[in-house]
């Protein structure tokens, strides 16, 4: 039961993480947010 619920959750988390890593630099470059650290 647990494996059936956990597997799709991990799948979604990995996809969201990849999407965030890809879009984060694009958003920062487009909006030019003034951050103390690069």
C-alpha positions, 0 to 999 in steps of 0.5 A: 500500500505504501509503495503504491502511494510513495512512488508517484509522489517521488516521481512528481517531486523529481519532475518539479525539482527538474522544472524548478532548476531549469526555470529558476535561472531563466526567471532570474535573468528575465526579471533581473532580481537584485539578489545579494548572492548570485 
